[in-house]
Amino acid sequence: MVTIRLKRLGRKKSPFYRIVVVERRNSRAGKVLETLGHYNPLPAARDMKVDRERAAHWISKGAVVSETVKTLLAAPAS
């Protein structure tokens, strides 16, 4: 089963996330099928970019979306 979730990058106390499509059994740092965008949660540099067309494509193929990514996708496009 395929899922759309966050992959953590960045340094300690300075997180940066990629929004990725992965096999559900893979670890958080495991093999990625496709990178859909990125998300920076830090207040000083809050930024998010998502390829919503590709996300919709994967969802139509049956991908399960994590709760956090659902919230990010529901946010207005910037």
PDB file as gemmi writes it, atoms N, CA and C in Angstrom:
CRYST1    1.000    1.000    1.000  90.00  90.00  90.00 P 1                      
ATOM      1  N   MET A   1       0.844  -1.176   0.000  1.00  0.00           N  
ATOM      2  CA  MET A   1       0.000   0.000   0.000  1.00  0.00           C  
ATOM      3  C   MET A   1       0.893   1.244   0.000  1.00  0.00           C  
ATOM      4  N   VAL A   2       0.472   2.247  -0.715  1.00  0.00           N  
ATOM      5  CA  VAL A   2       1.239   3.484  -0.861  1.00  0.00           C  
ATOM      6  C   VAL A   2       0.647   4.554   0.046  1.00  0.00           C  
ATOM      7  N   THR A   3       1.517   5.377   0.632  1.00  0.00           N  
ATOM      8  CA  THR A   3       1.067   6.450   1.504  1.00  0.00           C  
ATOM      9  C   THR A   3       1.799   7.748   1.169  1.00  0.00           C  
ATOM     10  N   ILE A   4       1.142   8.858   1.424  1.00  0.00           N  
ATOM     11  CA  ILE A   4       1.750  10.179   1.267  1.00  0.00           C  
ATOM     12  C   ILE A   4       1.992  10.699   2.674  1.00  0.00           C  
ATOM     13  N   ARG A   5       3.255  10.965   2.989  1.00  0.00           N  
ATOM     14  CA  ARG A   5       3.599  11.403   4.341  1.00  0.00           C  
ATOM     15  C   ARG A   5       4.822  12.303   4.314  1.00  0.00           C  
ATOM     16  N   LEU A   6       5.242  12.749   5.497  1.00  0.00           N  
ATOM     17  CA  LEU A   6       6.393  13.632   5.616  1.00  0.00           C  
ATOM     18  C   LEU A   6       7.667  12.829   5.853  1.00  0.00           C  
ATOM     19  N   LYS A   7       8.759  13.298   5.272  1.00  0.00           N  
ATOM     20  CA  LYS A   7      10.084  12.724   5.500  1.00  0.00           C  
ATOM     21  C   LYS A   7      10.919  13.829   6.130  1.00  0.00           C  
ATOM     22  N   ARG A   8      11.410  13.592   7.365  1.00  0.00           N  
ATOM     23  CA  ARG A   8      12.120  14.639   8.098  1.00  0.00           C  
ATOM     24  C   ARG A   8      13.553  14.770   7.619  1.00  0.00           C  
ATOM     25  N   LEU A   9      13.941  16.009   7.417  1.00  0.00           N  
ATOM     26  CA  LEU A   9      15.315  16.359   7.080  1.00  0.00           C  
ATOM     27  C   LEU A   9      15.720  17.507   7.995  1.00  0.00           C  
ATOM     28  N   GLY A  10      16.893  18.058   7.805  1.00  0.00           N  
ATOM     29  CA  GLY A  10      17.326  19.207   8.589  1.00  0.00           C  
ATOM     30  C   GLY A  10      18.162  18.796   9.780  1.00  0.00           C  
ATOM     31  N   ARG A  11      18.571  19.805  10.538  1.00  0.00           N  
ATOM     32  CA  ARG A  11      19.423  19.571  11.699  1.00  0.00           C  
ATOM     33  C   ARG A  11      18.583  19.401  12.961  1.00  0.00           C  
ATOM     34  N   LYS A  12      19.274  19.107  14.041  1.00  0.00           N  
ATOM     35  CA  LYS A  12      18.624  19.002  15.334  1.00  0.00           C  
ATOM     36  C   LYS A  12      17.997  20.351  15.696  1.00  0.00           C  
ATOM     37  N   LYS A  13      16.752  20.331  16.118  1.00  0.00           N  
ATOM     38  CA  LYS A  13      15.966  21.510  16.488  1.00  0.00           C  
ATOM     39  C   LYS A  13      15.721  22.460  15.314  1.00  0.00           C  
ATOM     40  N   SER A  14      15.950  21.983  14.107  1.00  0.00           N  
ATOM     41  CA  SER A  14      15.699  22.790  12.912  1.00  0.00           C  
ATOM     42  C   SER A  14      15.109  21.892  11.832  1.00  0.00           C  
ATOM     43  N   PRO A  15      13.878  21.428  12.026  1.00  0.00           N  
ATOM     44  CA  PRO A  15      13.311  20.451  11.095  1.00  0.00           C  
ATOM     45  C   PRO A  15      12.924  21.058   9.749  1.00  0.00           C  
ATOM     46  N   PHE A  16      12.979  20.219   8.745  1.00  0.00           N  
ATOM     47  CA  PHE A  16      12.557  20.541   7.388  1.00  0.00           C  
ATOM     48  C   PHE A  16      11.980  19.245   6.849  1.00  0.00           C  
ATOM     49  N   TYR A  17      10.850  19.297   6.191  1.00  0.00           N  
ATOM     50  CA  TYR A  17      10.189  18.075   5.746  1.00  0.00           C  
ATOM     51  C   TYR A  17       9.993  18.072   4.237  1.00  0.00           C  
ATOM     52  N   ARG A  18      10.087  16.881   3.654  1.00  0.00           N  
ATOM     53  CA  ARG A  18       9.680  16.673   2.271  1.00  0.00           C  
ATOM     54  C   ARG A  18       8.366  15.911   2.303  1.00  0.00           C  
ATOM     55  N   ILE A  19       7.457  16.275   1.426  1.00  0.00           N  
ATOM     56  CA  ILE A  19       6.195  15.555   1.288  1.00  0.00           C  
ATOM     57  C   ILE A  19       6.437  14.506   0.216  1.00  0.00           C  
ATOM     58  N   VAL A  20       6.367  13.223   0.620  1.00  0.00           N  
ATOM     59  CA  VAL A  20       6.791  12.138  -0.258  1.00  0.00           C  
ATOM     60  C   VAL A  20       5.729  11.054  -0.376  1.00  0.00           C  
ATOM     61  N   VAL A  21       5.848  10.274  -1.450  1.00  0.00           N  
ATOM     62  CA  VAL A  21       5.022   9.092  -1.666  1.00  0.00           C  
ATOM     63  C   VAL A  21       5.930   7.894  -1.432  1.00  0.00           C  
ATOM     64  N   VAL A  22       5.542   7.011  -0.493  1.00  0.00           N  
ATOM     65  CA  VAL A  22       6.360   5.849  -0.146  1.00  0.00           C  
ATOM     66  C   VAL A  22       5.477   4.623   0.045  1.00  0.00           C  
ATOM     67  N   GLU A  23       6.099   3.465  -0.011  1.00  0.00           N  
ATOM     68  CA  GLU A  23       5.411   2.242   0.394  1.00  0.00           C  
ATOM     69  C   GLU A  23       5.193   2.320   1.900  1.00  0.00           C  
ATOM     70  N   ARG A  24       4.049   1.928   2.362  1.00  0.00           N  
ATOM     71  CA  ARG A  24       3.699   2.065   3.772  1.00  0.00           C  
ATOM     72  C   ARG A  24       4.668   1.333   4.702  1.00  0.00           C  
ATOM     73  N   ARG A  25       5.221   0.212   4.259  1.00  0.00           N  
ATOM     74  CA  ARG A  25       6.107  -0.580   5.116  1.00  0.00           C  
ATOM     75  C   ARG A  25       7.491   0.041   5.275  1.00  0.00           C  
ATOM     76  N   ASN A  26       7.870   0.975   4.405  1.00  0.00           N  
ATOM     77  CA  ASN A  26       9.197   1.581   4.478  1.00  0.00           C  
ATOM     78  C   ASN A  26       9.319   2.481   5.699  1.00  0.00           C  
ATOM     79  N   SER A  27      10.553   2.622   6.185  1.00  0.00           N  
ATOM     80  CA  SER A  27      10.794   3.499   7.321  1.00  0.00           C  
ATOM     81  C   SER A  27      10.659   4.955   6.887  1.00  0.00           C  
ATOM     82  N   ARG A  28      10.683   5.848   7.848  1.00  0.00           N  
ATOM     83  CA  ARG A  28      10.537   7.270   7.553  1.00  0.00           C  
ATOM     84  C   ARG A  28      11.638   7.757   6.606  1.00  0.00           C  
ATOM     85  N   ALA A  29      12.823   7.172   6.715  1.00  0.00           N  
ATOM     86  CA  ALA A  29      13.947   7.570   5.861  1.00  0.00           C  
ATOM     87  C   ALA A  29      14.143   6.591   4.708  1.00  0.00           C  
ATOM     88  N   GLY A  30      13.137   5.772   4.417  1.00  0.00           N  
ATOM     89  CA  GLY A  30      13.254   4.738   3.393  1.00  0.00           C  
ATOM     90  C   GLY A  30      13.142   5.257   1.975  1.00  0.00           C  
ATOM     91  N   LYS A  31      13.063   4.311   1.046  1.00  0.00           N  
ATOM     92  CA  LYS A  31      13.007   4.623  -0.380  1.00  0.00           C  
ATOM     93  C   LYS A  31      11.730   5.396  -0.724  1.00  0.00           C  
ATOM     94  N   VAL A  32      11.894   6.432  -1.526  1.00  0.00           N  
ATOM     95  CA  VAL A  32      10.797   7.315  -1.917  1.00  0.00           C  
ATOM     96  C   VAL A  32      10.384   7.012  -3.353  1.00  0.00           C  
ATOM     97  N   LEU A  33       9.078   6.892  -3.596  1.00  0.00           N  
ATOM     98  CA  LEU A  33       8.582   6.711  -4.959  1.00  0.00           C  
ATOM     99  C   LEU A  33       8.554   8.042  -5.707  1.00  0.00           C  
ATOM    100  N   GLU A  34       8.118   9.103  -5.022  1.00  0.00           N  
ATOM    101  CA  GLU A  34       8.082  10.432  -5.636  1.00  0.00           C  
ATOM    102  C   GLU A  34       8.066  11.497  -4.543  1.00  0.00           C  
ATOM    103  N   THR A  35       8.757  12.601  -4.782  1.00  0.00           N  
ATOM    104  CA  THR A  35       8.727  13.749  -3.883  1.00  0.00           C  
ATOM    105  C   THR A  35       7.721  14.748  -4.439  1.00  0.00           C  
ATOM    106  N   LEU A  36       6.729  15.103  -3.618  1.00  0.00           N  
ATOM    107  CA  LEU A  36       5.659  15.998  -4.061  1.00  0.00           C  
ATOM    108  C   LEU A  36       5.895  17.452  -3.681  1.00  0.00           C  
ATOM    109  N   GLY A  37       6.759  17.699  -2.714  1.00  0.00           N  
ATOM    110  CA  GLY A  37       6.995  19.075  -2.289  1.00  0.00           C  
ATOM    111  C   GLY A  37       7.790  19.118  -1.007  1.00  0.00           C  
ATOM    112  N   HIS A  38       7.754  20.277  -0.337  1.00  0.00           N  
ATOM    113  CA  HIS A  38       8.468  20.443   0.922  1.00  0.00           C  
ATOM    114  C   HIS A  38       7.655  21.319   1.870  1.00  0.00           C  
ATOM    115  N   TYR A  39       8.041  21.256   3.163  1.00  0.00           N  
ATOM    116  CA  TYR A  39       7.360  22.020   4.205  1.00  0.00           C  
ATOM    117  C   TYR A  39       8.376  22.408   5.262  1.00  0.00           C  
ATOM    118  N   ASN A  40       8.452  23.706   5.558  1.00  0.00           N  
ATOM    119  CA  ASN A  40       9.326  24.211   6.609  1.00  0.00           C  
ATOM    120  C   ASN A  40       8.436  24.790   7.704  1.00  0.00           C  
ATOM    121  N   PRO A  41       8.365  24.145   8.877  1.00  0.00           N  
ATOM    122  CA  PRO A  41       7.445  24.585   9.924  1.00  0.00           C  
ATOM    123  C   PRO A  41       7.968  25.710  10.809  1.00  0.00           C  
ATOM    124  N   LEU A  42       9.238  26.081  10.678  1.00  0.00           N  
ATOM    125  CA  LEU A  42       9.798  27.100  11.564  1.00  0.00           C  
ATOM    126  C   LEU A  42       9.148  28.459  11.297  1.00  0.00           C  
ATOM    127  N   PRO A  43       8.774  29.174  12.364  1.00  0.00           N  
ATOM    128  CA  PRO A  43       8.054  30.440  12.198  1.00  0.00           C  
ATOM    129  C   PRO A  43       8.829  31.489  11.391  1.00  0.00           C  
ATOM    130  N   ALA A  44      10.145  31.536  11.536  1.00  0.00           N  
ATOM    131  CA  ALA A  44      10.943  32.554  10.847  1.00  0.00           C  
ATOM    132  C   ALA A  44      10.961  32.349   9.335  1.00  0.00           C  
ATOM    133  N   ALA A  45      10.832  31.104   8.903  1.00  0.00           N  
ATOM    134  CA  ALA A  45      10.929  30.811   7.466  1.00  0.00           C  
ATOM    135  C   ALA A  45       9.810  29.881   7.014  1.00  0.00           C  
ATOM    136  N   ARG A  46       8.608  30.084   7.530  1.00  0.00           N  
ATOM    137  CA  ARG A  46       7.491  29.189   7.202  1.00  0.00           C  
ATOM    138  C   ARG A  46       7.274  29.164   5.690  1.00  0.00           C  
ATOM    139  N   ASP A  47       7.315  27.952   5.141  1.00  0.00           N  
ATOM    140  CA  ASP A  47       7.236  27.798   3.693  1.00  0.00           C  
ATOM    141  C   ASP A  47       6.661  26.424   3.383  1.00  0.00           C  
ATOM    142  N   MET A  48       5.836  26.354   2.343  1.00  0.00           N  
ATOM    143  CA  MET A  48       5.311  25.073   1.900  1.00  0.00           C  
ATOM    144  C   MET A  48       5.074  25.131   0.400  1.00  0.00           C  
ATOM    145  N   LYS A  49       5.492  24.080  -0.272  1.00  0.00           N  
ATOM    146  CA  LYS A  49       5.243  23.968  -1.707  1.00  0.00           C  
ATOM    147  C   LYS A  49       4.842  22.527  -1.976  1.00  0.00           C  
ATOM    148  N   VAL A  50       3.694  22.342  -2.644  1.00  0.00           N  
ATOM    149  CA  VAL A  50       3.186  21.004  -2.939  1.00  0.00           C  
ATOM    150  C   VAL A  50       2.700  20.965  -4.378  1.00  0.00           C  
ATOM    151  N   ASP A  51       3.038  19.900  -5.079  1.00  0.00           N  
ATOM    152  CA  ASP A  51       2.497  19.675  -6.419  1.00  0.00           C  
ATOM    153  C   ASP A  51       1.139  18.998  -6.226  1.00  0.00           C  
ATOM    154  N   ARG A  52       0.088  19.799  -6.178  1.00  0.00           N  
ATOM    155  CA  ARG A  52      -1.252  19.289  -5.867  1.00  0.00           C  
ATOM    156  C   ARG A  52      -1.795  18.372  -6.961  1.00  0.00           C  
ATOM    157  N   GLU A  53      -1.390  18.600  -8.200  1.00  0.00           N  
ATOM    158  CA  GLU A  53      -1.835  17.721  -9.289  1.00  0.00           C  
ATOM    159  C   GLU A  53      -1.294  16.309  -9.099  1.00  0.00           C  
ATOM    160  N   ARG A  54      -0.017  16.198  -8.754  1.00  0.00           N  
ATOM    161  CA  ARG A  54       0.580  14.878  -8.540  1.00  0.00           C  
ATOM    162  C   ARG A  54      -0.001  14.226  -7.278  1.00  0.00           C  
ATOM    163  N   ALA A  55      -0.280  15.038  -6.255  1.00  0.00           N  
ATOM    164  CA  ALA A  55      -0.903  14.493  -5.048  1.00  0.00           C  
ATOM    165  C   ALA A  55      -2.275  13.919  -5.384  1.00  0.00           C  
ATOM    166  N   ALA A  56      -3.054  14.646  -6.174  1.00  0.00           N  
ATOM    167  CA  ALA A  56      -4.373  14.158  -6.584  1.00  0.00           C  
ATOM    168  C   ALA A  56      -4.241  12.881  -7.411  1.00  0.00           C  
ATOM    169  N   HIS A  57      -3.210  12.812  -8.243  1.00  0.00           N  
ATOM    170  CA  HIS A  57      -2.959  11.608  -9.042  1.00  0.00           C  
ATOM    171  C   HIS A  57      -2.739  10.402  -8.132  1.00  0.00           C  
ATOM    172  N   TRP A  58      -1.863  10.549  -7.136  1.00  0.00           N  
ATOM    173  CA  TRP A  58      -1.571   9.430  -6.239  1.00  0.00           C  
ATOM    174  C   TRP A  58      -2.789   9.058  -5.394  1.00  0.00           C  
ATOM    175  N   ILE A  59      -3.560  10.045  -4.970  1.00  0.00           N  
ATOM    176  CA  ILE A  59      -4.765   9.762  -4.184  1.00  0.00           C  
ATOM    177  C   ILE A  59      -5.768   8.997  -5.037  1.00  0.00           C  
ATOM    178  N   SER A  60      -5.880   9.360  -6.314  1.00  0.00           N  
ATOM    179  CA  SER A  60      -6.793   8.635  -7.207  1.00  0.00           C  
ATOM    180  C   SER A  60      -6.337   7.199  -7.431  1.00  0.00           C  
ATOM    181  N   LYS A  61      -5.038   6.944  -7.284  1.00  0.00           N  
ATOM    182  CA  LYS A  61      -4.497   5.590  -7.428  1.00  0.00           C  
ATOM    183  C   LYS A  61      -4.634   4.781  -6.132  1.00  0.00           C  
ATOM    184  N   GLY A  62      -5.155   5.410  -5.060  1.00  0.00           N  
ATOM    185  CA  GLY A  62      -5.391   4.690  -3.816  1.00  0.00           C  
ATOM    186  C   GLY A  62      -4.406   4.980  -2.706  1.00  0.00           C  
ATOM    187  N   ALA A  63      -3.586   6.005  -2.848  1.00  0.00           N  
ATOM    188  CA  ALA A  63      -2.627   6.343  -1.797  1.00  0.00           C  
ATOM    189  C   ALA A  63      -3.364   6.845  -0.559  1.00  0.00           C  
ATOM    190  N   VAL A  64      -2.883   6.434   0.606  1.00  0.00           N  
ATOM    191  CA  VAL A  64      -3.437   6.880   1.877  1.00  0.00           C  
ATOM    192  C   VAL A  64      -2.641   8.108   2.308  1.00  0.00           C  
ATOM    193  N   VAL A  65      -3.332   9.154   2.730  1.00  0.00           N  
ATOM    194  CA  VAL A  65      -2.679  10.407   3.108  1.00  0.00           C  
ATOM    195  C   VAL A  65      -2.616  10.492   4.628  1.00  0.00           C  
ATOM    196  N   SER A  66      -1.436  10.827   5.176  1.00  0.00           N  
ATOM    197  CA  SER A  66      -1.299  10.969   6.623  1.00  0.00           C  
ATOM    198  C   SER A  66      -2.104  12.180   7.096  1.00  0.00           C  
ATOM    199  N   GLU A  67      -2.428  12.212   8.384  1.00  0.00           N  
ATOM    200  CA  GLU A  67      -3.235  13.300   8.940  1.00  0.00           C  
ATOM    201  C   GLU A  67      -2.544  14.648   8.771  1.00  0.00           C  
ATOM    202  N   THR A  68      -1.237  14.695   8.996  1.00  0.00           N  
ATOM    203  CA  THR A  68      -0.502  15.951   8.867  1.00  0.00           C  
ATOM    204  C   THR A  68      -0.522  16.452   7.432  1.00  0.00           C  
ATOM    205  N   VAL A  69      -0.317  15.560   6.485  1.00  0.00           N  
ATOM    206  CA  VAL A  69      -0.316  15.962   5.075  1.00  0.00           C  
ATOM    207  C   VAL A  69      -1.720  16.378   4.645  1.00  0.00           C  
ATOM    208  N   LYS A  70      -2.766  15.737   5.182  1.00  0.00           N  
ATOM    209  CA  LYS A  70      -4.143  16.169   4.883  1.00  0.00           C  
ATOM    210  C   LYS A  70      -4.333  17.624   5.284  1.00  0.00           C  
ATOM    211  N   THR A  71      -3.832  17.969   6.471  1.00  0.00           N  
ATOM    212  CA  THR A  71      -3.938  19.343   6.954  1.00  0.00           C  
ATOM    213  C   THR A  71      -3.188  20.297   6.034  1.00  0.00           C  
ATOM    214  N   LEU A  72      -1.995  19.904   5.599  1.00  0.00           N  
ATOM    215  CA  LEU A  72      -1.200  20.760   4.717  1.00  0.00           C  
ATOM    216  C   LEU A  72      -1.868  20.928   3.356  1.00  0.00           C  
ATOM    217  N   LEU A  73      -2.450  19.856   2.830  1.00  0.00           N  
ATOM    218  CA  LEU A  73      -3.115  19.939   1.531  1.00  0.00           C  
ATOM    219  C   LEU A  73      -4.388  20.781   1.596  1.00  0.00           C  
ATOM    220  N   ALA A  74      -5.023  20.816   2.769  1.00  0.00           N  
ATOM    221  CA  ALA A  74      -6.241  21.603   2.932  1.00  0.00           C  
ATOM    222  C   ALA A  74      -5.947  23.097   3.052  1.00  0.00           C  
ATOM    223  N   ALA A  75      -4.692  23.444   3.373  1.00  0.00           N  
ATOM    224  CA  ALA A  75      -4.312  24.855   3.500  1.00  0.00           C  
ATOM    225  C   ALA A  75      -4.378  25.523   2.130  1.00  0.00           C  
ATOM    226  N   PRO A  76      -4.668  26.819   2.101  1.00  0.00           N  
ATOM    227  CA  PRO A  76      -4.730  27.514   0.809  1.00  0.00           C  
ATOM    228  C   PRO A  76      -3.383  27.484   0.098  1.00  0.00           C  
ATOM    229  N   ALA A  77      -3.427  27.388  -1.212  1.00  0.00           N  
ATOM    230  CA  ALA A  77      -2.199  27.361  -2.015  1.00  0.00           C  
ATOM    231  C   ALA A  77      -1.522  28.717  -1.952  1.00  0.00           C  
ATOM    232  N   SER A  78      -0.192  28.681  -1.841  1.00  0.00           N  
ATOM    233  CA  SER A  78       0.551  29.949  -1.789  1.00  0.00           C  
ATOM    234  C   SER A  78       1.447  30.103  -2.988  1.00  0.00           C  
TER     235      SER A  78                                                      
END                                                                             
